[in-house]
Amino acid sequence: MHPPLAKPRAIVDRDLIETLDLGPNAPLENGPYFTVSPDNSRVAVGVRRASIAGDSYCTGIYVIDRDRNARLIDSGPGVSFFRFDNFYGTNGFPSGVTKLITPRWSADGTLLAFLKLVDGKLELRLWDGTKTVKPVTVGAHDIVDFRFGDHDRSIIYKVRDESSGRMALRAESRSGYRFDDRYFPFASNLPWPSGIPTYRYEAVSLGDGSVRAASEAEEQLMTAKEVEAHGARDVHARTVPDANGVGHLVAGSIGNERPCPSTACADVEGEPWIAAPNVVGYVRREGWARSVMAIYAWTIGSAEPRRLYSTSDLLSNCTPFGIDLLCGREGSTRPRYLDRISLQTGKSKPLFEPNPDFGKLALGRVDRLHWTNNRGIECFGDLTYPPDYQPGGRYPLIVVQYESRGFLRGGTGDEFPVQLFARDGYLVLTVQRPRSPFFGQGLSAIERQRRQNEGFTERRSILSAIETKVTQLVEAGLADPERIGITGLSDGSTTVQFAALHSKLFKAASVSGCCWEPSQTWLSGPSLQNYYHELGWPASPEDDPRMWSDISLARNASRVAFPILIQAADGEYLVALEAIRALRAANSPVDLFVFPDEVHIKRHPAARTSIYRRNLRWFDFWLSGKRPTSDSGDAEEAARWADMQQKWRADHIASVSQRPLEAGRAIPQPPNARQ
């Protein structure tokens, strides 16, 4: 007899936060996060795991052979985060996005080099196939990129040196800093270094460890486009953006490149590759609202490419692996893994599954949904059901923005845990941000954004995309119209703010960071505000009152439609204070929590855990009337929210009672009065 199958257990926050992740958590840098050895026998990939208890990360490098045997060749504490080189004229501005780590093979495949964080800086490490990983460089500054050179006898690398900028700021501090374009007051009370940091190229000998300045030819090697070639190495492939920024395939020998004439050669995702002599492979987005990823092969000079494979999963970093294709892959309920896709049979098989136990969890079913908004723009998203969903009943619904491709962890920024909401009895609608109403008109980026901001045209389009599907779910008898919440970070937060003044569907909201208010004209700093002005935002709090009346919570505090929870980074919370003060004065429910040492994308695992849990408590309170037990540490928090609720109801009833009523008509109940 077979032993009984273990019952799937309920998912918890640790399952989402402490997954073993491949690659960065957002694509801010170009380059692969895994690489294939020259003989196609092994794959090297960088990994990362968070620790809630330690509020930390560890990182490592796995090498996997063709038989799926995975070997962890190196690991260590800490993780490096991407910083902007040129953030409105400054450098070193943090993002909260983990840095791309690309392991690289030597030309003969006997060596593997990679970057490792040691004592707060990135250093080079080398593995020769044995048990030993050796340090190649130990310096005072970060190494940001590298290549093998000189027939694998040396490594050329790029060093980021910020010391001159820091020294200049220290010297300037003695006489006071001039308030200029280096300032972003919402993020820091100090200026950021101007310009870009100093970069230099060096070469280290793998024989004796000697270091020298890189030659001009070696510097060019660092900046040259990497080409994966199978067959003729004089064939190259690349994408060329059109007037709308959409990449079109171009390939051929140098000086004789040809554009692919087919529309199926547009919207290329990632880098194309040389699949065979005179044949280019590539991945593109297509289908309804570009929700499908398809793999194609184009014979250079032919009229049409061949479609070889398609999926609604998210594919990334696809590269040839023997006669197959190896891609990073993630599904709505499956974290990223390495998948080996046979383009001959159309079947795939995981090569490296970093989270083999994730499939043992009790997860909610996910349905892919297609619809159009009120402008006829194609939209898509995913509906996640509670694991114990029973047809026939109406469920509370939470909207999560603004990406719905790949693993549905917690929306953009990972603060709104889809499967945890579902576990606790919510339907969850994740919505992919639709294309701009001005897409395809050949406008410059600045002009397109100006038009999007005029009358908040694009914001209305995004809100319509959400409202249309939410209304359909209500009409289908799935969602309870009195228990609908909405969430968002960054662009998603802007949509929530706009919905607070222009929608009657939502009963509670949670955002990470807020708000667009007149105070942004001085909190943003000169450089950022000048840019905002180019995009159509008012130059001062007094300018364009009509625009502020459409977006400002501070100027419309008494008519904000729902309670708002804000869980902000200490590097961003100042922009919320104008709205917070006005909302509290108007008894509109709002609560603000500030997380130290955080930026736009939260970096600390412990903070993310607290954010997850508070978001659950917030929606439980406002949508489901749930209260923690009196001996719970959350009881004080719930009591504060109950006080907000009571004052809000009292104000609402008072304002309604002052209006003349038609005979026989009862005073309506305030929003969220339902217990």
C-alpha positions in Angstrom: 0.0 0.0 0.0 1.1 3.5 -0.7 1.5 5.8 2.3 -1.3 8.5 2.6 -0.4 11.8 0.9 0.5 14.6 3.4 -2.2 17.2 3.6 -1.0 20.5 2.1 -0.3 23.0 4.9 -1.5 26.6 4.9 0.9 29.2 3.5 2.6 31.6 6.0 4.6 34.8 5.4 7.9 32.9 5.8 7.1 30.9 2.7 6.9 34.0 0.5 9.7 36.1 2.1 12.3 33.3 2.6 12.0 31.7 -0.9 15.4 31.0 -2.6 15.3 33.7 -5.3 17.2 33.7 -8.6 18.3 37.0 -10.0 17.4 40.5 -8.9 13.9 41.5 -7.7 13.5 44.1 -10.5 15.2 44.6 -13.8 17.3 47.8 -13.4 20.5 46.4 -15.0 21.1 44.7 -18.3 22.7 41.2 -18.2 22.0 37.6 -17.4 21.6 36.2 -13.9 22.6 32.7 -15.0 25.1 31.6 -17.6 25.8 28.4 -19.5 29.3 26.9 -19.8 30.9 27.0 -23.2 30.5 23.2 -23.7 26.8 23.4 -22.6 27.4 21.0 -19.8 26.8 23.2 -16.8 24.9 26.3 -15.7 25.9 28.8 -13.0 23.3 31.0 -11.3 23.3 33.5 -8.5 20.8 32.9 -5.6 19.5 34.9 -2.7 17.6 34.1 0.5 16.1 36.4 3.1 16.0 35.6 6.8 13.2 37.1 8.8 14.7 36.2 12.2 18.1 37.6 11.3 16.6 40.5 9.3 19.3 39.7 6.7 20.2 37.9 3.5 22.6 35.3 2.3 23.7 34.9 -1.2 25.4 32.2 -3.2 26.3 30.6 -6.5 25.0 27.2 -7.7 26.4 25.2 -10.5 24.0 22.7 -12.1 24.9 20.0 -14.6 22.7 18.6 -17.4 21.5 15.8 -15.1 20.0 18.4 -12.7 22.7 17.9 -10.0 23.0 21.2 -8.2 26.1 22.1 -6.2 26.4 25.2 -4.0 30.0 26.3 -4.7 30.0 29.5 -2.5 27.8 31.4 -0.1 28.0 34.2 2.3 26.0 36.8 4.3 24.7 40.0 3.0 23.3 41.3 -0.3 24.2 44.2 -2.6 21.6 46.7 -3.7 21.5 48.7 -7.0 22.1 52.4 -6.8 21.4 54.9 -9.5 24.4 56.3 -11.4 22.6 59.4 -12.6 19.5 60.2 -10.6 18.5 63.7 -11.9 22.2 64.7 -11.9 23.3 62.9 -8.8 24.7 59.5 -8.0 24.5 56.8 -5.4 20.7 57.2 -4.9 19.3 53.9 -3.5 16.6 51.8 -5.1 16.0 48.9 -2.8 16.4 46.5 -5.8 19.0 43.8 -5.4 22.0 44.1 -7.6 22.4 41.8 -10.6 25.1 39.2 -10.0 26.3 37.5 -13.3 28.6 34.5 -12.9 30.9 34.2 -16.0 32.7 31.2 -17.4 36.2 31.4 -18.9 36.4 30.6 -22.7 37.5 27.0 -22.0 34.9 26.5 -19.3 37.4 25.5 -16.6 37.0 28.6 -14.5 34.0 30.5 -13.1 34.2 34.0 -11.8 31.6 36.0 -9.9 31.1 39.0 -7.6 30.7 38.5 -3.8 29.8 40.9 -1.1 32.5 41.0 1.5 32.6 43.6 4.3 30.1 45.8 2.4 31.8 45.8 -1.0 31.7 43.6 -4.0 34.9 41.6 -4.7 35.9 39.1 -7.4 36.0 35.4 -6.6 37.2 32.5 -8.8 36.2 28.8 -8.8 38.3 26.3 -10.7 36.0 23.3 -10.3 37.4 22.1 -7.0 36.1 22.7 -3.5 38.0 25.9 -3.2 36.8 29.4 -4.2 39.6 31.9 -4.2 39.6 35.7 -3.9 40.9 37.5 -7.0 40.7 41.1 -5.8 40.5 42.7 -2.4 40.1 46.5 -2.6 38.4 49.5 -1.1 35.8 50.0 -3.8 33.0 48.0 -5.4 33.7 46.0 -8.5 30.6 46.4 -10.7 31.4 44.3 -13.8 34.2 42.1 -15.2 35.2 39.9 -18.2 37.8 37.2 -18.8 40.6 38.4 -21.1 44.0 37.5 -22.5 43.0 33.9 -23.3 41.7 33.4 -19.8 45.0 34.5 -18.2 43.5 37.6 -16.7 40.3 39.2 -15.7 39.4 42.8 -16.6 37.1 44.5 -14.2 35.3 47.8 -13.6 35.7 49.6 -10.3 33.2 52.2 -8.9 35.1 54.8 -6.9 32.9 57.3 -4.9 35.7 58.6 -2.6 36.2 61.9 -4.5 32.5 62.8 -4.3 32.4 61.9 -0.6 35.5 63.9 0.2 34.1 66.9 -1.7 30.9 66.8 0.4 32.8 66.5 3.6 34.9 69.6 2.7 31.8 71.5 1.7 30.1 70.7 5.0 32.4 73.1 6.8 31.0 76.1 5.0 27.4 74.8 4.6 25.8 73.1 1.7 24.1 75.3 -0.9 20.5 74.1 -1.6 20.7 73.2 -5.3 19.9 70.4 -7.7 21.7 67.8 -5.5 18.9 68.0 -2.9 16.0 65.7 -2.5 14.6 66.8 0.8 12.0 64.0 1.1 14.9 61.5 1.1 17.7 63.2 3.0 18.6 66.4 4.7 22.0 66.2 3.0 22.8 66.7 -0.7 23.8 63.7 -2.9 27.1 63.6 -4.8 26.7 65.3 -8.1 27.4 63.8 -11.5 28.5 60.2 -11.8 31.1 58.4 -9.8 34.6 57.7 -11.1 35.0 54.5 -12.9 38.3 52.9 -13.8 39.2 49.7 -15.5 41.9 47.3 -14.2 43.2 43.9 -15.1 44.4 41.3 -12.7 46.7 38.4 -13.7 45.4 35.0 -12.7 49.0 33.8 -12.6 50.7 36.0 -10.1 47.8 38.3 -8.9 49.4 41.5 -10.2 47.1 44.4 -11.0 47.5 47.0 -13.7 45.4 49.5 -15.6 43.4 48.0 -18.4 44.4 48.7 -22.0 42.0 50.5 -24.3 41.3 47.2 -26.1 40.4 45.6 -22.8 38.1 48.5 -21.9 36.3 47.9 -25.2 36.0 44.2 -24.3 34.1 45.3 -21.2 31.6 47.4 -23.1 31.2 45.2 -26.1 27.9 43.4 -26.6 28.0 39.8 -25.6 26.9 37.4 -28.4 25.9 33.9 -27.9 26.8 32.2 -31.2 26.2 28.7 -32.4 27.9 28.3 -35.8 29.2 31.4 -37.5 30.5 34.0 -35.1 30.3 36.8 -37.6 26.5 36.8 -37.3 25.0 39.2 -34.8 21.5 40.0 -33.6 20.1 42.9 -31.7 16.9 44.9 -31.2 16.4 48.5 -32.5 13.7 50.6 -30.8 11.2 52.3 -33.0 9.6 55.8 -32.4 7.5 54.2 -29.6 10.3 52.5 -27.9 9.3 49.0 -29.1 12.3 46.8 -30.0 12.4 45.3 -33.5 14.8 42.5 -34.5 17.8 43.3 -36.7 20.4 40.6 -37.6 23.2 39.7 -40.0 26.9 40.1 -40.4 28.5 43.4 -39.3 27.8 46.0 -41.9 25.1 43.8 -43.5 22.4 43.7 -40.9 18.9 43.2 -42.0 15.7 44.1 -40.2 13.1 41.4 -39.9 10.1 42.7 -41.9 7.4 40.8 -40.0 5.3 42.3 -37.2 6.1 39.1 -35.3 9.7 40.4 -35.0 8.6 43.4 -32.8 8.1 43.6 -29.0 11.2 41.5 -28.5 11.9 40.7 -24.8 15.5 40.5 -23.6 18.4 39.7 -25.9 18.1 37.6 -29.1 20.6 34.8 -29.7 22.1 33.0 -32.7 20.3 29.7 -32.7 22.1 28.2 -35.7 24.1 29.6 -38.7 21.9 32.4 -40.2 19.1 31.7 -37.7 18.1 34.0 -34.8 16.1 33.0 -31.8 14.2 35.5 -29.6 11.3 35.9 -27.1 8.5 38.4 -27.7 5.4 39.5 -25.9 2.2 39.0 -27.9 -1.5 38.1 -27.6 -4.1 39.9 -25.6 -2.6 42.9 -23.9 0.9 41.3 -24.6 0.1 38.8 -21.9 1.7 35.8 -23.7 5.4 35.1 -24.1 6.4 33.3 -27.3 9.7 32.0 -28.7 10.5 32.4 -32.3 13.2 31.6 -34.8 13.9 33.8 -37.8 16.1 32.8 -40.7 17.8 36.0 -41.8 16.4 37.2 -45.1 13.1 35.3 -44.8 9.8 37.1 -44.7 8.3 35.5 -41.6 9.7 33.9 -38.4 8.6 30.6 -37.0 6.7 30.4 -33.8 8.1 27.6 -31.7 6.6 27.9 -28.2 4.3 30.1 -26.1 3.2 30.4 -22.5 1.4 32.8 -20.2 4.2 32.2 -17.7 6.9 34.8 -17.4 10.2 33.8 -19.2 13.5 35.6 -18.6 17.2 35.3 -19.5 16.5 32.7 -22.2 19.7 31.2 -23.7 20.5 28.2 -25.8 21.4 25.0 -23.9 22.4 22.4 -26.3 19.5 21.9 -28.7 17.1 23.2 -26.1 16.5 26.6 -24.6 17.1 27.4 -20.9 14.9 30.1 -19.4 14.2 31.5 -16.0 10.5 30.8 -15.6 7.8 31.6 -13.0 4.1 30.9 -12.9 1.4 32.7 -10.9 1.8 30.1 -8.0 5.4 29.1 -8.6 8.5 31.1 -7.8 11.3 31.5 -10.4 13.1 28.4 -11.5 15.3 27.3 -14.4 13.3 25.5 -17.1 14.7 23.5 -20.0 12.4 23.9 -23.0 12.6 21.6 -26.0 11.7 23.7 -29.1 11.4 20.5 -31.0 8.7 18.8 -28.9 7.2 21.8 -27.2 7.8 20.2 -23.8 9.8 21.5 -20.8 11.5 20.1 -17.8 12.9 22.0 -14.8 16.7 22.0 -14.6 16.9 23.7 -11.3 14.0 24.0 -8.8 15.2 26.2 -5.9 12.0 25.8 -3.9 10.9 22.2 -4.3 8.5 22.4 -1.3 6.5 25.3 -2.5 4.2 23.0 -4.4 3.2 21.3 -1.1 1.5 24.4 0.2 -2.3 24.9 0.1 -2.5 27.7 -2.4 -5.5 29.4 -4.0 -6.4 28.7 -7.6 -5.5 31.4 -10.1 -7.5 32.3 -13.2 -6.1 34.5 -16.0 -8.7 37.2 -17.0 -9.0 39.3 -20.1 -11.1 42.4 -20.6 -11.1 46.0 -22.0 -11.4 49.3 -20.1 -13.7 52.2 -21.1 -11.2 53.3 -23.7 -11.2 49.9 -25.4 -7.7 49.2 -24.2 -6.9 45.5 -23.7 -6.3 44.6 -20.1 -5.4 41.5 -18.2 -4.9 40.3 -14.7 -5.3 37.2 -12.4 -7.9 36.3 -9.9 -6.7 34.2 -7.0 -9.4 32.3 -5.0 -9.2 31.3 -1.3 -7.9 27.7 -1.1 -11.3 26.7 0.5 -13.4 28.7 -2.0 -17.0 27.5 -2.3 -19.1 28.6 -5.3 -22.2 30.5 -4.6 -21.1 32.9 -1.9 -19.8 36.5 -2.2 -16.2 37.0 -1.0 -14.4 40.2 0.1 -12.0 41.3 -2.7 -8.6 43.0 -2.6 -7.0 44.6 -5.7 -3.2 44.3 -6.0 -1.2 46.4 -8.5 0.4 46.9 -11.0 2.2 43.8 -12.4 0.5 40.5 -12.9 3.2 38.6 -14.8 4.9 35.6 -13.3 4.9 34.7 -9.6 2.1 36.5 -7.7 4.0 37.2 -4.5 3.0 40.6 -3.3 2.5 43.0 -6.2 5.0 45.5 -7.4 7.3 46.1 -4.4 6.1 42.9 -2.7 4.1 44.4 0.2 0.6 42.9 -0.5 0.8 39.1 -0.2 -1.6 37.6 -2.6 -1.7 34.1 -1.3 -1.9 35.2 2.4 -4.9 37.3 1.5 -6.4 34.3 -0.2 -5.6 32.1 2.7 -7.6 34.4 5.0 -10.7 34.3 2.8 -10.2 37.0 0.2 -10.5 37.0 -3.5 -7.4 38.8 -4.9 -7.4 40.6 -8.2 -4.0 41.4 -9.5 -4.1 43.9 -12.4 -1.4 44.5 -15.0 -1.0 48.2 -15.7 -2.5 48.7 -19.2 -0.6 50.4 -22.0 -0.8 54.1 -22.2 -3.7 55.7 -24.2 -1.0 57.5 -26.1 1.0 54.4 -27.0 1.8 54.1 -30.7 1.7 57.8 -31.5 5.4 58.2 -31.8 5.6 60.8 -29.0 8.7 61.5 -27.0 8.7 60.2 -23.5 8.3 63.7 -22.0 5.5 64.6 -24.4 3.7 61.3 -23.8 3.8 61.8 -20.1 2.6 65.4 -20.4 -0.5 64.3 -22.3 -1.1 61.5 -19.9 -1.1 64.0 -17.0 -3.5 66.4 -18.8 -6.8 65.8 -17.1 -5.2 62.7 -15.6 -6.0 60.9 -18.8 -3.9 57.8 -18.1 -4.8 57.7 -14.4 -8.5 57.5 -15.5 -7.6 54.8 -18.0 -5.9 52.7 -15.3 -8.7 53.2 -12.8 -11.2 52.2 -15.5 -9.2 49.0 -16.1 -9.5 48.1 -12.4 -13.1 49.2 -11.9 -14.3 47.4 -15.0 -13.1 44.0 -13.8 -14.1 44.6 -10.2 -17.6 45.5 -11.4 -17.8 42.4 -13.5 -16.8 40.3 -10.5 -19.5 41.9 -8.4 -22.1 41.3 -11.2 -21.0 37.7 -11.5 -21.8 37.2 -7.8 -18.2 36.5 -6.8 -17.2 39.7 -5.0 -19.1 41.5 -2.1 -19.6 45.1 -3.2 -19.4 46.3 0.4 -16.0 44.6 1.0 -13.6 45.7 -1.7 -10.1 46.9 -0.9 -7.3 48.3 -3.1 -3.5 48.4 -2.6 -0.5 49.9 -4.4 3.1 51.0 -4.4 4.6 53.8 -6.5 2.4 54.1 -9.6 -0.1 51.8 -7.9 -0.2 54.2 -4.9 -1.0 57.1 -7.3 -4.0 55.1 -8.7 -5.2 54.5 -5.1 -4.9 58.2 -4.3 -6.9 59.0 -7.5 -9.5 56.4 -6.7 -10.0 57.9 -3.2 -11.5 61.0 -5.0 -13.0 59.5 -8.1 -14.4 56.0 -7.3 -17.2 54.7 -5.1 -16.2 51.0 -5.4 -13.5 50.7 -2.7 -14.0 50.5 1.1 -10.4 50.4 2.4 -6.9 50.9 0.9 -3.3 50.3 1.8 -0.3 51.9 0.1 3.4 52.1 0.4 4.2 55.7 0.2 1.9 58.6 -0.6 1.0 61.4 -1.9 0.9 63.8 -4.8 0.3 67.1 -2.9 1.2 70.8 -3.3 4.1 70.4 -0.8 5.9 68.2 -3.4 7.0 71.5 -5.1 9.5 72.0 -2.3 9.9 68.5 -0.8 11.0 67.1 -4.2 14.0 69.3 -4.5 14.8 71.6 -7.5 15.9 69.0 -10.0 13.1 66.6 -9.5 10.5 69.3 -9.3 11.8 70.9 -12.6 11.3 67.5 -14.2 7.8 67.2 -12.8 7.0 70.6 -14.2 8.1 69.4 -17.6 5.6 66.6 -17.2 2.8 69.0 -16.5 2.7 69.2 -12.7 2.3 72.7 -11.2 5.4 74.7 -10.5 4.0 75.9 -7.1 1.2 75.1 -4.7 -0.8 78.0 -6.0 -0.6 77.0 -9.7 -3.4 75.0 -11.5 -5.9 74.6 -8.6 -8.1 72.5 -10.9 -5.3 69.9 -11.2 -4.8 69.8 -7.4 -8.5 69.4 -6.9 -8.4 66.2 -8.9 -5.6 64.5 -7.0 -4.8 66.2 -3.7 -6.1 64.4 -0.6 -5.1 67.4 1.5 -7.4 69.7 -0.4 -10.3 67.1 -0.5 -9.8 65.5 2.9 -13.5 65.4 3.9 -14.5 63.6 0.7 -11.8 60.9 0.7 -13.9 57.7 0.1 -12.1 55.1 2.2 -9.7 54.6 5.1 -6.0 54.6 4.0 -3.1 52.7 5.6 0.4 54.1 4.6 3.5 52.0 5.4 6.3 54.2 4.2 10.1 54.2 4.1 11.9 56.8 6.2 13.4 58.0 3.0 9.9 58.8 1.6 7.4 59.5 4.3 7.7 63.3 4.3 5.7 63.6 1.1 2.7 62.0 3.0 2.6 64.5 5.9 0.5 67.2 4.2 -2.2 64.7 3.4 -1.9 63.0 6.8 -2.5 66.2 8.7 -5.5 67.2 6.6 -7.1 63.7 6.8 -6.7 63.6 10.5 -8.2 67.0 10.9 -11.2 65.9 8.8 -11.5 62.6 10.8 -10.9 60.7 7.6 -9.3 57.4 8.8 -5.6 57.2 8.0 -2.6 55.6 9.7 1.0 56.0 8.9 3.9 53.7 9.8 7.5 54.7 9.0 10.2 52.0 8.5 13.8 53.0 9.3 16.7 52.5 6.8 14.2 51.9 4.0 13.8 53.3 0.5 11.3 53.0 -2.4 11.5 49.1 -2.5 11.7 47.9 1.1 15.0 46.1 1.8 14.6 44.6 5.3 12.9 41.1 5.6 11.7 41.9 9.1 10.0 45.1 7.8 8.4 43.2 4.9 7.0 40.7 7.4 5.5 43.4 9.5 4.1 45.1 6.4 2.5 41.9 5.3 0.9 41.2 8.7 -0.4 44.8 9.2 -2.0 44.8 5.7 -3.8 41.6 6.7 -5.0 43.2 10.0 -6.0 46.4 8.2 -8.3 44.7 5.7 -9.6 42.3 8.2 -10.7 45.3 10.3 -12.2 47.5 7.6 -13.6 44.8 5.3 -14.5 41.9 7.5 -15.0 43.5 10.9 -12.4 41.2 12.5 -10.8 42.3 15.8 -7.8 40.7 17.5 -8.2 39.2 20.9 -7.8 41.4 23.9 -4.5 39.8 24.9 -3.0 40.2 21.5 -0.3 42.7 20.9 -2.3 44.1 18.1 -5.3 45.0 20.3 -4.0 48.6 20.8 -3.7 49.1 17.1 -7.2 47.8 16.5 -8.6 50.1 19.3 -7.0 53.1 17.5 -8.6 52.1 14.2 -12.0 51.6 16.0 -11.7 55.2 17.3 -11.0 56.4 13.8 -14.0 54.5 12.6 -16.3 56.0 15.2 -15.3 59.6 14.6 -15.6 59.1 10.8 -19.1 57.7 11.2 -20.2 60.5 13.5 -18.9 63.2 11.1 -20.5 61.5 8.1 -23.9 61.1 9.8 -23.7 64.8 11.0 -22.9 66.0 7.5 -25.8 63.9 5.9 -28.3 65.0 8.5 -27.7 68.7 7.6 -28.8 68.1 4.0 -32.5 68.4 3.1 -34.1 64.9 2.7 -36.9 63.9 0.4 -40.1 62.8 2.3 -39.9 59.2 3.4 -36.2 58.9 2.7 -34.0 57.5 5.4 -30.6 58.8 6.3 -28.1 56.6 4.5 -25.5 54.7 6.5 -21.8 55.9 6.3 -19.3 54.0 4.3 -18.0 50.9 6.0 -20.8 51.0 8.7 -21.4 47.4 8.1 -20.1 45.2 11.0 
